[in-house]
Amino acid sequence: MRIAIAGFSHETNTFAAEKNDTMDSVTIQRGQEILDRAHPRSFIGGFAEAAQGPDVELIPTVNIGFEHGGIIGAQVWEACRAQIIEALRAARPLDAVYLAMHGAAVAEAPYTDAEGELVRAIRQALGDLPIVATYDFHAIMSDYELANIVPFPNNTNPHIDGYERGIEAAQNLRRILRGEIKPVTRRVLVPIIGPNIGQSTWSHIPAEEERLPLYQLNLKRAELEERAGVINITILGGYGYGDSPDAGMSIVATTDGDPELAERLARELARDLWNRRHELLRVRPIYPIDEGIKMAMAHSEKPVLLVDLGDDPGSACPADSPAVLERLIALGARDCALTIRDAEVVEAGLRAGVGAELTMPVGAKIDQRFYKPVVVTGRVRSIDDGNYMILGPTHGGWSREVTPAAFREANVGPRVVLRIGGSSKIDVIFSRGGTGKDRDFFKSAGIILEEKQIIVVKSNQAHRASFDPVVASTIELDTPGVSTVNYARLPYRYLPRPIWPVDLEMEWRA
């Protein structure tokens, strides 16, 4: 059996300033490089492991990713499509295709359903052969897409089951090729948009995990998946920043040749999800910036983690917002650590050297639609090259436990730590290329977490694995930016309406 492997992965924030409008923003792996560079605990790693056998020849073709988190230009998408189709055609004859996709890609019109249009092109090029695909928990799927592939998405958020879903995809593809099963998939789109912080399915803290609504619904999902004739059921979070007609949460059910069963189970879970929608907002309260800072300042134990939800680089934000820093200074906060991406401050710090005093505007150098620069005075405390090791636990982390196999190097470009306020000890890590949402990012820049009353991380979900075990409390902030939890602030064009909680009074039945 000849099985081609192709990848197309992007989580598109259509409101982000940094777009993928030239091929310079595209990263491409070709041929054997795809398997050689795949993490063994990833989607591709799991698929390749389970698909191996004397009767199988894996043919890696093209794996495409993107540098920026913003929308994909139409011409760029067309060029990427051409690369994948040409590589698959060159790999013929084929018995099946495995697609490693994220699922939340959005390109310029008419390609808002980026993955669906890619599947359409593959069908036109290769005909009616089996296609299985792995997807992220935040995937946005269309009915066309699901009618033409067999999906195996993450069940977890933060995502720790990519390896298992890759194995599941390979095992079921073998069964399809042997004629043992004939999968059919149905989707129920549930008109709920985020918030991501309320869509967690697990936690390092057992007491918190048990009260998460999606943890509880996932227990039922797992029970339904054990029924005869069921192949796979997933509760998808969707991606609220991907402006698409298919945006929103959804239930995706795949059965062995029984569309009525798939429809019935998807609707049953959709009803349960809709009935518990208010818990998605209540399970992790979101506070105005000033209120959250005051709560953190008054907390008897330290450190307290403040989460800058609106400027999450994991959601394609530039990570350059100074909104929280401005209020920390104004409210007289002490012993704080936070991070801002600002290449100009880094260059000024490199020129001035350790110990020098700088007065300059900081932040908002990439995006000024939601916030403006803030003028500060501070002393250069340290300088480093931005290379560090992420030792875990990390987002996903490939499992709940820390293992050396999950260690990885990171490079965010040169960093300058500026101490603002003198005795207030507000340390800001300014970086050139990116900011980290793991404690190793802070520790490697010389920040001793135990000394700080307040730590600020720009994130939504990905910080939890790293910070939950070591902070006294976590407070989520309603901050400005293109990952705002107030979706009504964003200029959607294609989002289906009404949708909850933008339209709080809406009614819906599965």
C-alpha positions as CSV (number, residue, x, y, z in Angstrom):
1,M,0.0,0.0,0.0
2,R,1.4,3.4,-1.0
3,I,0.3,6.1,1.4
4,A,1.2,9.8,0.7
5,I,1.7,12.2,3.5
6,A,1.1,15.9,3.1
7,G,0.8,18.8,5.6
8,F,-0.9,22.2,5.7
9,S,-0.9,23.9,9.0
10,H,-2.0,27.4,10.0
11,E,-4.2,28.9,12.7
12,T,-5.3,32.1,11.1
13,N,-6.2,35.2,13.1
14,T,-7.8,37.2,10.2
15,F,-7.5,40.4,12.3
16,A,-3.7,40.2,12.9
17,A,-1.5,42.8,11.5
18,E,1.3,40.5,10.3
19,K,0.0,38.7,7.3
20,N,1.2,35.9,5.0
21,D,1.0,37.8,1.7
22,T,4.3,36.7,0.1
23,M,6.0,33.3,-0.3
24,D,8.7,34.5,2.0
25,S,6.4,33.9,4.9
26,V,5.9,30.2,3.9
27,T,7.9,27.4,5.3
28,I,8.1,24.1,3.4
29,Q,9.4,20.7,4.2
30,R,9.9,18.2,1.4
31,G,10.2,14.5,1.2
32,Q,12.0,12.5,3.9
33,E,12.7,15.7,5.8
34,I,9.0,15.6,6.9
35,L,9.4,12.3,8.7
36,D,13.0,13.0,10.0
37,R,11.9,16.3,11.6
38,A,8.6,15.2,12.9
39,H,8.5,15.1,16.7
40,P,7.9,11.5,17.7
41,R,4.9,12.5,19.9
42,S,3.2,14.6,17.2
43,F,0.4,13.9,14.8
44,I,2.9,12.9,12.1
45,G,5.1,11.0,14.5
46,G,2.1,8.9,15.7
47,F,0.8,8.3,12.2
48,A,4.2,7.2,10.9
49,E,4.7,4.8,13.8
50,A,1.4,3.1,13.5
51,A,1.4,3.0,9.7
52,Q,4.7,1.2,9.4
53,G,4.7,-2.3,8.1
54,P,6.0,-4.6,5.4
55,D,2.9,-4.0,3.3
56,V,3.1,-0.1,3.6
57,E,5.2,2.4,1.8
58,L,5.0,5.9,3.2
59,I,5.6,8.7,0.7
60,P,6.2,12.1,2.4
61,T,5.5,14.9,-0.1
62,V,5.2,18.5,1.1
63,N,4.5,19.9,4.6
64,I,3.6,23.6,4.6
65,G,3.6,26.1,7.5
66,F,3.6,29.9,7.8
67,E,5.7,32.4,9.6
68,H,3.0,34.9,10.6
69,G,-0.4,34.3,12.2
70,G,-2.4,36.7,10.0
71,I,-4.5,35.9,7.0
72,I,-3.0,34.0,4.0
73,G,-3.0,35.9,0.8
74,A,-5.0,34.4,-2.0
75,Q,-2.0,34.1,-4.4
76,V,0.1,32.6,-1.6
77,W,-2.6,30.0,-0.9
78,E,-2.9,29.2,-4.6
79,A,0.9,28.7,-4.8
80,C,0.8,26.4,-1.7
81,R,-2.1,24.4,-3.2
82,A,-0.1,24.0,-6.4
83,Q,3.0,22.7,-4.5
84,I,0.9,20.1,-2.6
85,I,-1.0,18.9,-5.7
86,E,2.1,18.7,-7.9
87,A,3.8,16.6,-5.2
88,L,0.9,14.3,-4.7
89,R,0.5,13.8,-8.5
90,A,4.2,13.0,-8.7
91,A,3.8,10.4,-6.0
92,R,1.2,8.3,-7.9
93,P,0.1,5.6,-8.0
94,L,-1.3,6.0,-4.5
95,D,-3.7,3.9,-2.4
96,A,-4.4,6.6,0.2
97,V,-3.4,10.0,1.5
98,Y,-2.8,11.2,5.1
99,L,-3.1,15.0,5.7
100,A,-1.6,16.6,8.7
101,M,-3.6,19.8,9.1
102,H,-4.3,22.3,11.8
103,G,-7.8,23.1,10.5
104,A,-8.2,26.8,11.3
105,A,-6.6,28.2,8.2
106,V,-8.3,31.2,6.5
107,A,-7.1,32.7,3.2
108,E,-8.4,35.7,1.4
109,A,-11.7,35.2,-0.5
110,P,-12.6,33.0,-2.2
111,Y,-10.6,30.7,0.0
112,T,-12.0,31.4,3.4
113,D,-12.4,27.6,3.8
114,A,-8.7,27.1,3.1
115,E,-8.5,23.4,4.1
116,G,-11.8,22.5,2.4
117,E,-10.6,24.0,-0.8
118,L,-7.4,22.1,-0.5
119,V,-9.3,18.9,-0.1
120,R,-11.4,19.8,-3.1
121,A,-8.2,20.2,-5.2
122,I,-6.8,16.9,-4.0
123,R,-10.0,15.1,-4.9
124,Q,-10.0,16.6,-8.4
125,A,-6.3,15.6,-8.8
126,L,-6.4,12.1,-7.3
127,G,-10.0,10.9,-7.5
128,D,-11.9,8.8,-5.1
129,L,-9.2,7.3,-2.8
130,P,-9.2,7.2,1.0
131,I,-8.1,10.4,2.8
132,V,-7.6,10.6,6.6
133,A,-6.6,13.8,8.4
134,T,-5.5,14.9,11.8
135,Y,-6.7,18.2,13.2
136,D,-6.1,20.6,16.0
137,F,-8.8,21.1,18.7
138,H,-9.4,24.6,17.3
139,A,-10.2,23.4,13.8
140,I,-12.9,25.1,11.7
141,M,-14.4,22.4,9.4
142,S,-16.8,22.6,6.5
143,D,-19.4,20.1,5.5
144,Y,-17.6,19.6,2.1
145,E,-14.4,18.8,3.9
146,L,-16.0,16.3,6.2
147,A,-17.7,14.6,3.3
148,N,-14.4,13.9,1.6
149,I,-12.0,13.0,4.4
150,V,-12.1,11.0,7.7
151,P,-11.1,13.4,10.5
152,F,-9.2,12.6,13.7
153,P,-8.9,15.8,15.7
154,N,-7.4,16.6,19.2
155,N,-9.7,15.8,22.1
156,T,-7.7,17.9,24.4
157,N,-7.1,21.6,25.1
158,P,-4.3,22.3,25.9
159,H,-3.4,19.7,23.3
160,I,-1.6,16.6,24.6
161,D,-3.0,13.8,22.3
162,G,-1.6,14.6,18.9
163,Y,0.5,11.3,19.0
164,E,-2.6,9.3,19.9
165,R,-4.7,10.9,17.2
166,G,-2.0,10.2,14.6
167,I,-2.0,6.5,15.7
168,E,-5.8,6.4,15.5
169,A,-5.7,7.9,12.0
170,A,-3.2,5.3,10.8
171,Q,-5.0,2.3,12.3
172,N,-8.3,3.3,10.8
173,L,-6.8,4.0,7.4
174,R,-5.4,0.4,7.4
175,R,-8.9,-0.8,8.2
176,I,-10.4,1.3,5.4
177,L,-7.9,-0.1,2.9
178,R,-8.6,-3.7,4.0
179,G,-12.4,-3.0,3.5
180,E,-13.3,-3.5,7.1
181,I,-14.9,-0.1,7.7
182,K,-16.6,2.5,5.6
183,P,-16.5,5.7,7.6
184,V,-19.1,8.4,7.4
185,T,-18.9,11.7,9.2
186,R,-21.5,14.2,10.4
187,R,-21.0,17.6,12.0
188,V,-23.3,19.8,14.1
189,L,-22.1,23.4,14.2
190,V,-22.9,24.8,17.7
191,P,-23.2,28.6,17.6
192,I,-20.8,29.3,20.4
193,I,-17.6,31.3,19.9
194,G,-15.0,30.8,22.6
195,P,-13.7,31.8,25.0
196,N,-10.6,29.6,24.7
197,I,-9.8,29.9,28.4
198,G,-13.2,28.3,29.2
199,Q,-12.7,25.5,26.7
200,S,-10.0,23.7,28.7
201,T,-10.5,19.9,28.8
202,W,-7.9,19.1,31.5
203,S,-5.7,20.7,34.2
204,H,-2.6,19.9,36.2
205,I,-4.7,20.8,39.3
206,P,-7.2,17.9,39.8
207,A,-9.8,19.9,41.7
208,E,-9.9,22.5,38.9
209,E,-10.0,19.8,36.2
210,E,-13.1,18.2,37.6
211,R,-15.1,21.4,37.4
212,L,-14.2,22.2,33.8
213,P,-17.3,21.8,31.6
214,L,-15.4,20.3,28.6
215,Y,-13.7,17.9,30.9
216,Q,-17.1,16.7,32.1
217,L,-18.5,16.6,28.5
218,N,-15.4,14.7,27.3
219,L,-16.2,11.9,29.8
220,K,-19.6,11.5,28.0
221,R,-17.9,11.8,24.6
222,A,-15.6,9.0,25.5
223,E,-18.5,6.8,26.6
224,L,-20.4,7.5,23.3
225,E,-17.3,6.6,21.4
226,E,-17.3,3.1,22.9
227,R,-20.7,2.3,21.3
228,A,-20.8,-0.3,18.5
229,G,-20.3,1.2,15.1
230,V,-18.7,4.5,16.3
231,I,-15.2,5.3,15.0
232,N,-14.6,8.7,16.5
233,I,-16.4,11.6,18.2
234,T,-14.8,15.0,19.0
235,I,-16.0,18.2,20.7
236,L,-14.2,21.0,18.8
237,G,-13.5,24.4,20.2
238,G,-13.3,26.1,16.9
239,Y,-11.2,29.3,16.5
240,G,-12.9,32.5,17.3
241,Y,-10.4,34.7,15.4
242,G,-10.7,32.9,12.1
243,D,-13.4,34.9,10.3
244,S,-15.2,32.1,8.4
245,P,-18.8,31.0,7.7
246,D,-17.9,27.8,9.6
247,A,-16.5,29.5,12.7
248,G,-17.8,28.3,16.1
249,M,-17.8,25.2,18.2
250,S,-18.9,21.9,16.7
251,I,-19.4,18.2,17.4
252,V,-17.9,15.9,14.8
253,A,-19.0,12.2,14.8
254,T,-17.7,9.4,12.5
255,T,-19.4,6.0,12.3
256,D,-18.9,2.9,10.3
257,G,-21.4,3.4,7.5
258,D,-24.2,4.7,9.7
259,P,-24.9,8.4,9.0
260,E,-28.1,8.4,11.2
261,L,-26.1,7.2,14.2
262,A,-23.4,9.9,13.6
263,E,-26.0,12.6,13.3
264,R,-27.9,11.4,16.4
265,L,-24.8,11.3,18.6
266,A,-23.5,14.6,17.3
267,R,-26.8,16.3,18.1
268,E,-27.0,14.7,21.6
269,L,-23.6,16.2,22.5
270,A,-24.4,19.5,20.8
271,R,-27.5,19.8,23.0
272,D,-25.4,19.1,26.1
273,L,-22.8,21.7,25.1
274,W,-25.4,24.4,24.4
275,N,-27.2,23.8,27.7
276,R,-23.9,24.3,29.5
277,R,-22.6,27.2,27.5
278,H,-22.8,29.7,30.4
279,E,-20.2,27.6,32.3
280,L,-17.6,28.4,29.5
281,L,-17.7,32.0,30.8
282,R,-18.0,31.3,34.5
283,V,-15.4,28.6,34.9
284,R,-12.5,31.1,34.6
285,P,-13.8,34.7,35.4
286,I,-12.3,37.5,33.3
287,Y,-11.5,40.8,35.1
288,P,-10.9,44.4,33.9
289,I,-7.2,45.3,34.0
290,D,-7.3,47.5,37.1
291,E,-9.4,45.2,39.1
292,G,-7.2,42.2,38.3
293,I,-4.0,44.1,39.2
294,K,-5.5,45.3,42.5
295,M,-6.5,41.7,43.4
296,A,-3.0,40.5,42.6
297,M,-1.4,43.3,44.7
298,A,-3.5,42.4,47.7
299,H,-2.9,38.6,47.4
300,S,-1.2,37.3,50.5
301,E,0.8,34.6,48.6
302,K,3.0,35.1,45.6
303,P,3.6,35.0,42.7
304,V,0.2,35.8,41.2
305,L,-0.1,35.3,37.4
306,L,-1.9,37.9,35.4
307,V,-2.9,36.7,31.9
308,D,-2.9,39.3,29.1
309,L,-5.7,37.6,27.0
310,G,-5.9,40.2,24.3
311,D,-2.3,40.1,23.1
312,D,-1.6,36.4,23.0
313,P,1.1,35.6,20.5
314,G,-0.3,32.1,20.2
315,S,-3.3,33.7,18.6
316,A,-1.2,35.7,16.2
317,C,-1.0,38.8,18.2
318,P,2.2,40.9,18.0
319,A,2.8,40.6,21.8
320,D,3.7,44.3,21.8
321,S,0.9,45.6,24.1
322,P,2.0,47.9,27.0
323,A,-1.5,48.1,28.3
324,V,-0.9,46.1,31.5
325,L,2.5,47.7,32.1
326,E,0.9,51.1,32.0
327,R,-1.6,50.2,34.6
328,L,1.0,48.5,36.9
329,I,2.9,51.7,37.0
330,A,-0.2,53.9,37.5
331,L,-1.4,51.7,40.3
332,G,1.9,51.6,42.1
333,A,2.5,47.9,41.8
334,R,5.8,46.4,43.0
335,D,7.9,43.3,42.3
336,C,6.5,42.6,38.9
337,A,7.8,40.8,35.8
338,L,6.3,40.9,32.3
339,T,7.3,40.8,28.7
340,I,6.8,43.0,25.6
341,R,8.1,42.5,22.1
342,D,9.8,45.7,21.0
343,A,12.9,45.6,18.7
344,E,13.5,49.4,19.2
345,V,13.9,49.0,23.0
346,V,16.2,46.0,22.4
347,E,18.4,48.0,20.0
348,A,18.6,51.0,22.4
349,G,19.5,48.6,25.3
350,L,22.2,46.9,23.2
351,R,23.8,50.3,22.4
352,A,23.5,51.6,25.9
353,G,24.7,48.6,27.8
354,V,24.0,47.1,31.2
355,G,23.5,49.7,33.9
356,A,22.5,52.5,31.5
357,E,19.3,54.5,32.0
358,L,16.8,54.7,29.1
359,T,13.8,56.9,28.7
360,M,11.7,56.1,25.6
361,P,8.3,55.0,24.4
362,V,7.8,51.2,24.7
363,G,5.3,48.8,23.1
364,A,2.8,49.2,20.3
365,K,5.5,49.3,17.6
366,I,3.7,46.8,15.4
367,D,0.0,47.4,16.0
368,Q,-1.5,50.6,17.4
369,R,-5.2,49.8,16.7
370,F,-5.9,48.7,20.2
371,Y,-3.2,50.5,22.4
372,K,-0.5,53.1,22.1
373,P,3.2,53.3,23.2
374,V,3.9,54.2,26.8
375,V,6.9,56.4,27.8
376,V,8.9,54.9,30.6
377,T,12.3,55.4,32.3
378,G,14.3,52.3,33.3
379,R,17.7,50.9,33.9
380,V,19.1,48.1,31.7
381,R,19.4,45.2,34.1
382,S,20.6,42.5,31.7
383,I,21.2,41.6,28.0
384,D,21.2,38.1,26.4
385,D,20.9,36.5,23.0
386,G,17.4,35.0,23.5
387,N,18.4,31.4,23.2
388,Y,17.1,29.2,25.9
389,M,15.8,25.7,26.6
390,I,12.2,24.9,27.3
391,L,12.4,22.1,29.8
392,G,8.7,21.9,30.6
393,P,6.1,21.4,31.5
394,T,5.0,23.2,28.3
395,H,1.8,23.7,26.3
396,G,0.7,20.2,25.4
397,G,4.1,19.0,26.5
398,W,3.4,15.8,24.4
399,S,1.9,14.4,27.6
400,R,0.9,15.4,31.1
401,E,4.4,14.5,32.4
402,V,7.7,16.2,31.7
403,T,10.0,14.0,29.7
404,P,13.4,14.8,28.1
405,A,11.9,13.9,24.7
406,A,9.8,17.1,25.0
407,F,12.7,19.4,25.7
408,R,13.4,21.9,22.9
409,E,15.4,24.9,22.1
410,A,13.8,28.3,21.6
411,N,15.1,31.5,20.2
412,V,13.2,34.8,20.5
413,G,16.1,37.0,19.4
414,P,18.1,39.4,21.6
415,R,16.5,40.4,24.9
416,V,17.0,43.4,27.2
417,V,15.6,43.4,30.7
418,L,14.6,46.9,31.8
419,R,13.9,47.6,35.5
420,I,11.3,50.4,35.7
421,G,10.5,52.3,38.8
422,G,13.7,51.6,40.8
423,S,12.5,50.4,44.1
424,S,9.2,49.2,42.5
425,K,11.3,46.5,40.8
426,I,9.1,46.2,37.7
427,D,11.2,44.1,35.3
428,V,10.2,44.1,31.7
429,I,11.8,41.5,29.3
430,F,11.9,43.3,25.9
431,S,12.5,40.8,23.0
432,R,13.1,41.3,19.3
433,G,11.5,38.3,17.8
434,G,8.9,36.9,20.2
435,T,7.8,36.4,23.8
436,G,7.5,33.2,25.8
437,K,4.6,31.9,27.7
438,D,6.6,29.3,29.8
439,R,8.4,29.9,33.0
440,D,11.7,28.9,31.4
441,F,11.5,32.1,29.3
442,F,11.4,34.2,32.4
443,K,14.0,32.2,34.3
444,S,16.5,32.3,31.5
445,A,16.2,36.1,31.4
446,G,17.2,36.2,35.1
447,I,13.7,36.5,36.6
448,I,13.4,34.7,39.9
449,L,9.7,33.9,40.1
450,E,9.6,33.5,43.8
451,E,10.7,37.1,44.3
452,K,7.8,38.5,42.3
453,Q,4.4,39.5,43.5
454,I,3.0,39.7,40.0
455,I,4.0,37.9,36.8
456,V,2.3,38.9,33.5
457,V,2.1,36.4,30.6
458,K,0.6,37.0,27.2
459,S,-1.4,33.9,26.6
460,N,-4.8,32.2,26.6
461,Q,-4.2,28.5,27.2
462,A,-0.6,27.7,26.6
463,H,0.8,29.1,29.8
464,R,-1.1,26.7,32.0
465,A,1.1,23.6,31.8
466,S,4.1,25.7,32.9
467,F,2.7,28.2,35.4
468,D,-0.3,26.4,37.1
469,P,2.0,24.2,39.3
470,V,4.1,27.1,40.6
471,V,1.9,30.2,41.0
472,A,-0.3,31.1,44.0
473,S,-3.2,32.3,41.8
474,T,-4.1,33.1,38.2
475,I,-6.2,36.0,37.2
476,E,-7.3,36.5,33.6
477,L,-7.5,40.1,32.3
478,D,-9.8,41.6,29.7
479,T,-7.1,43.3,27.8
480,P,-7.2,44.9,24.3
481,G,-5.8,43.3,21.2
482,V,-6.7,40.9,18.3
483,S,-7.2,38.0,20.7
484,T,-9.7,39.9,22.8
485,V,-12.3,37.8,24.6
486,N,-14.8,40.4,23.7
487,Y,-15.5,39.2,20.2
488,A,-17.9,42.0,19.5
489,R,-14.9,44.4,19.3
490,L,-13.6,42.6,16.1
491,P,-14.7,43.5,12.6
492,Y,-16.1,40.1,11.3
493,R,-17.3,39.8,7.7
494,Y,-18.2,36.1,7.4
495,L,-19.0,35.0,11.0
496,P,-22.4,33.4,11.1
497,R,-24.9,35.4,13.2
498,P,-26.4,35.1,15.7
499,I,-23.7,33.5,17.7
500,W,-23.2,33.2,21.5
501,P,-22.0,35.1,23.5
502,V,-21.8,38.0,21.1
503,D,-25.6,37.6,20.9
504,L,-26.5,36.7,24.5
505,E,-30.3,36.5,24.0
506,M,-30.2,34.1,21.1
507,E,-32.0,30.8,21.1
508,W,-30.9,27.6,19.4
509,R,-31.9,24.0,19.2
510,A,-29.7,21.1,17.9
